[in-house]
Amino acid sequence: MPIEKHPLYTKAVTIVELVDQITELVSKAAADQDDEMTQTKWVELAHYLDQEAQILTKKTTQGLSAILYDLQMENATLIRKSATDILLHLSSLEIYGFKETEYLDLIRYEIDEFRKLFAQWVQTFNPWRYQIDRWGLFNPPGIAYDAPEEKDFPNLNYDEIDDLGEIDPDEWDELDEED
């Protein structure tokens, strides 16, 4: 299945679109605030929301493209962090007095739906399709960070790899530059 049609990716795009609308709304509402600190906080939080939504989509793309367990886990960790940071920024907006919470609740709902798809996706990771993570974070159980090198990824069966979509991993640096 091409990445652009994967339910996790399409939900990430939905979140980005909603965040774009909310950040525009928050930025406009900030201009109407009398309190300079509130105005500044709202603008900052809108910026943070936008950044995290962009990271969420980019890391979702990279995670769906990854075939090795350690790369899938690394991207999954960053996806989860971005989603939880979005939720944190939404709560911060409320704490700083943003009143149009029904819009924030729309994003919360979509993130919860994303979370369910994310959890299903994580269940598909094959921990025995790995390269050794020398940092020791994302190795399968029983595989040490200092285990001997294996050549040509003997745990990887290239015949099992599905169509990874249109995004070539060599293009990831270009995605980073777009931020």
Number of C-alpha atoms within 10 A of each C-alpha: 9 14 20 15 11 15 14 24 24 16 21 27 19 18 25 22 14 19 24 18 13 21 20 16 14 21 18 14 16 20 15 9 13 9 10 11 11 17 19 15 15 27 21 17 21 24 17 17 25 22 16 22 25 21 22 26 22 21 25 26 24 23 25 22 22 18 20 20 24 24 19 24 19 16 22 22 13 18 26 17 15 21 22 16 16 26 19 13 20 23 16 15 23 14 10 14 12 17 12 14 13 9 15 20 13 15 21 19 12 16 21 14 14 22 18 12 16 20 12 12 16 14 8 9 16 16 17 16 16 21 23 22 18 12 10 13 13 21 20 18 8 7 16 16 14 11 11 9 9 10 8 8 14 12 15 16 9 10 6 8 9 11 10 16 15 10 15 10 14 8 9 14 9 10 14 10 7 7 9
